[in-house]
Each structure stands twice: as structure tokens, then as C-alpha cells.
């Protein structure tokens, strides 16, 4: 059976991890990656960098499916811009789920979101569009992750937590049950979050900034 061809928008380190998940999923054939000018004529793993952002309109005439593989640490802005551009060009952006992750049949995962190896998404969880649910992260029952979020490696989100859109949760952090984290917030690495976090807050464990 022929696989659907998909292009990956973003050619750096996060793209490498995404490639591995897509290969393991065995649902799509990677046609190539879109990167920066300096990336042209190179490869990521075995896949060619076939264009830059300005080539996307032409690529949209050749391929129906795309996926945002640009990483997100401090700000979701660039991922959001690329996601919106891909949608405007008519690309289909599917959810990508590792076969080594667990997604409850009672959970919802949005378009353009990737759930990576070893992640657990339990019953009643809702994940928005264009999110990264990274390796070994845990999202417990009835938690909600808004659009354009990155839940980093090894994060533990307990039940009934709400993560506002555009937020980043650093590796190994633990979010207490029932906590609300506002939009566009950044939680540092290895932290314990025991109280609500306001919108547009950077939290490093000692004070809000």
C-alpha cells in the first residue's frame, strides 16, 4: 500500500526526533524537509532539505500533507506562523502519534500535534493543535493543553490541570493536580508547580517574573 507523502517544515534537531516518530508510525512517507537557506543541499538523517519557507506555495501544489517540525523552547511564535501559513496554503496537518506512546481512546489530540515516544495521555485529556508532547511525558486524567504548547521530556501533569495556549513546560517539571497555567507562560526545567500561574509568566521556582 502506498503511503501518503508528507513534507516536514523545520530541519533542525527537533525535526530529527519527529522523523524517528514518523518512521516508527509507518503511516506517512517523508518527501523532504523545508529549512533555512543554509540547510539547502544537505540532509537530515536520510531526507533531503528540498526548500525554504518561500517555496511552500509551490510545494503545496505537489504535496497535500505537511507537519511543523520546528522546535519550541522560549516562544511559540515561529511555530504558530508556520502552522498558520501551512493551513492557509491548504496543507493537511495530521496528528502524529508514536506507536510507543499511550493515548487513551477517551482523550483528544489536535491537528498538527505530535505525541512522542513513551508519552502517556490518559482518559479525559484534551490536547490542542500544533503541540509537542515530548518523550516520556505524562498527562493525567481531564487535563487540558491549549494550542501551540510544548510539554517537554519527562514532564508530569497531574489530573485536572489546565495549560494555557502558547506555553512551554520544561523537562522534568511536575504540575500539581488542579493547577491552572496561563497562556504564553514558561515553566523552567525540573520544577514543582504547586500554585496557579498567571498569563505570560516565566516561572523558575523562586518567584514569578
C-alpha positions as CSV (number, residue, x, y, z in Angstrom):
1,X,0.0,0.0,0.0
2,X,1.3,3.4,-1.0
3,X,1.9,5.8,2.0
4,X,0.8,9.4,1.9
5,X,3.7,11.7,1.2
6,X,4.3,14.4,3.8
7,X,6.8,17.3,4.0
8,X,8.3,18.5,7.2
9,X,8.6,22.2,7.9
10,X,11.7,22.7,10.1
11,X,15.0,20.9,9.6
12,X,16.8,21.1,13.0
13,X,17.2,18.8,16.0
14,X,13.5,18.6,16.7
15,X,12.9,17.5,13.2
16,X,15.3,14.6,13.7
17,X,13.2,13.4,16.6
18,X,10.0,13.8,14.6
19,X,11.4,11.8,11.7
20,X,12.0,8.9,14.0
21,X,8.4,9.0,15.3
22,X,7.0,9.2,11.7
23,X,9.2,6.3,10.6
24,X,8.0,4.2,13.5
25,X,4.4,5.2,12.9
26,X,4.7,3.9,9.3
27,X,1.7,5.9,8.1
28,X,3.5,8.6,6.0
29,X,6.4,8.7,3.5
30,X,8.6,11.7,4.2
31,X,9.1,13.6,0.9
32,X,11.7,16.0,2.3
33,X,12.2,18.9,4.7
34,X,11.8,22.7,4.5
35,X,14.6,24.5,6.3
36,X,16.8,27.7,6.1
37,X,18.9,28.9,3.3
38,X,22.0,27.3,4.9
39,X,20.2,23.9,5.1
40,X,19.7,23.6,1.3
41,X,21.6,20.8,-0.4
42,X,22.0,18.9,2.9
43,X,20.1,16.2,4.6
44,X,18.5,15.4,8.0
45,X,19.2,11.7,8.5
46,X,18.5,10.3,5.0
47,X,16.0,13.0,3.9
48,X,16.8,15.9,1.6
49,X,16.2,19.6,2.5
50,X,14.0,20.4,-0.5
51,X,13.2,24.0,0.1
52,X,12.9,27.1,2.3
53,X,9.8,28.9,3.6
54,X,9.2,30.8,0.4
55,X,9.0,27.5,-1.5
56,X,5.9,26.4,0.5
57,X,3.3,27.7,-2.1
58,X,5.0,25.6,-4.8
59,X,5.3,22.6,-2.6
60,X,1.6,22.9,-1.7
61,X,0.9,22.1,-5.4
62,X,2.8,18.9,-5.1
63,X,2.0,17.6,-1.6
64,X,-1.2,17.5,0.3
65,X,0.2,16.9,3.8
66,X,2.7,18.8,5.9
67,X,3.9,18.8,9.5
68,X,5.6,21.5,11.6
69,X,8.9,20.1,12.8
70,X,10.5,23.4,14.1
71,X,11.2,23.1,17.8
72,X,9.8,25.4,20.5
73,X,11.6,26.5,23.7
74,X,11.1,30.1,24.7
75,X,8.4,31.3,22.3
76,X,5.8,29.5,20.1
77,X,5.7,32.4,17.7
78,X,7.6,30.9,14.8
79,X,5.8,27.6,15.0
80,X,2.5,29.4,15.1
81,X,3.4,31.5,12.0
82,X,4.5,28.3,10.1
83,X,1.3,26.4,11.2
84,X,-1.0,29.2,10.0
85,X,0.9,29.6,6.7
86,X,0.6,25.8,6.1
87,X,-3.1,25.9,6.8
88,X,-3.6,28.9,4.5
89,X,-1.8,27.1,1.7
90,X,-4.2,24.2,2.0
91,X,-1.9,21.6,3.6
92,X,-3.4,18.9,5.8
93,X,-1.6,18.8,9.1
94,X,-2.3,15.5,10.8
95,X,-1.7,14.4,14.4
96,X,1.4,12.3,14.7
97,X,1.4,9.7,17.5
98,X,4.3,7.4,18.2
99,X,3.3,3.7,18.4
100,X,5.4,3.7,21.6
101,X,3.1,6.2,23.3
102,X,-0.2,5.5,25.0
103,X,-3.3,7.6,24.0
104,X,-6.5,6.8,25.8
105,X,-9.4,6.3,23.5
106,X,-11.2,8.8,25.7
107,X,-8.5,11.5,25.0
108,X,-8.5,14.1,22.2
109,X,-5.3,15.2,20.2
110,X,-5.5,18.2,17.9
111,X,-4.3,18.6,14.4
112,X,-0.6,19.1,13.8
113,X,0.3,17.8,17.3
114,X,3.0,15.2,17.8
115,X,2.9,12.7,20.7
116,X,6.4,11.3,21.0
117,X,7.9,8.0,22.3
118,X,6.9,6.9,25.8
119,X,4.3,9.6,26.4
120,X,1.1,8.7,28.3
121,X,-2.1,10.6,27.6
122,X,-4.8,9.4,29.9
123,X,-8.6,9.4,29.8
124,X,-10.4,12.8,29.5
125,X,-7.3,14.7,28.4
126,X,-7.7,17.3,25.6
127,X,-4.6,18.5,23.7
128,X,-4.9,21.4,21.2
129,X,-3.4,21.9,17.7
130,X,0.2,22.3,16.9
131,X,1.6,21.0,20.2
132,X,4.7,19.0,21.1
133,X,4.1,16.2,23.7
134,X,7.6,15.1,24.2
135,X,9.2,11.8,25.1
136,X,8.2,10.2,28.5
137,X,5.7,13.0,29.4
138,X,2.6,12.1,31.4
139,X,-0.8,13.9,31.1
140,X,-3.2,12.6,33.7
141,X,-7.0,12.5,33.6
142,X,-9.1,15.5,32.5
143,X,-6.1,17.8,31.9
144,X,-6.2,20.3,29.1
145,X,-3.3,21.6,27.0
146,X,-4.1,24.6,24.8
147,X,-2.9,25.1,21.2
148,X,0.8,25.7,20.4
149,X,2.2,24.3,23.6
150,X,5.4,22.3,24.2
151,X,5.2,19.7,27.0
152,X,8.9,18.7,27.4
153,X,10.6,15.4,28.1
154,X,9.6,13.8,31.4
155,X,7.0,16.3,32.4
156,X,4.3,15.0,34.8
157,X,1.0,16.8,34.6
158,X,-1.4,15.6,37.2
159,X,-5.2,15.4,36.9
160,X,-7.4,18.4,36.1
161,X,-4.5,20.7,35.1
162,X,-5.1,23.4,32.6
163,X,-2.1,24.6,30.4
164,X,-2.8,27.8,28.5
165,X,-2.1,28.2,24.8
166,X,1.4,29.0,23.7
167,X,3.0,27.7,26.9
168,X,6.2,25.8,27.5
169,X,6.8,23.3,30.3
170,X,10.4,22.5,30.9
171,X,11.8,19.0,31.1
172,X,11.1,17.0,34.3
173,X,8.7,19.5,35.8
174,X,5.8,18.4,38.0
175,X,2.5,20.1,37.9
176,X,0.2,19.6,40.9
177,X,-3.4,18.5,40.3
178,X,-5.9,21.2,39.5
179,X,-3.3,23.9,38.7
180,X,-4.0,26.4,36.0
181,X,-1.1,27.8,34.0
182,X,-1.9,30.9,32.0
183,X,-1.4,31.5,28.3
184,X,2.1,32.1,26.9
185,X,3.8,31.1,30.1
186,X,7.2,29.4,30.5
187,X,7.9,26.9,33.3
188,X,11.6,26.1,33.8
189,X,13.2,22.7,33.9
190,X,12.8,20.3,36.9
191,X,10.4,22.5,38.9
192,X,7.4,21.7,41.1
193,X,4.4,23.9,40.4
194,X,2.0,24.0,43.3
195,X,0.0,27.2,42.6
196,X,-1.7,28.8,39.6
197,X,0.5,30.7,37.2
198,X,-0.8,33.9,35.6
199,X,-0.7,34.6,31.8
200,X,2.7,35.5,30.2
201,X,4.7,34.4,33.3
202,X,8.2,32.9,33.4
203,X,8.4,30.7,36.5
204,X,11.8,29.4,37.7
205,X,10.8,28.1,41.1
206,X,11.7,31.1,43.3
207,X,9.5,33.8,42.0
208,X,7.3,34.9,39.1
209,X,8.8,37.3,36.7
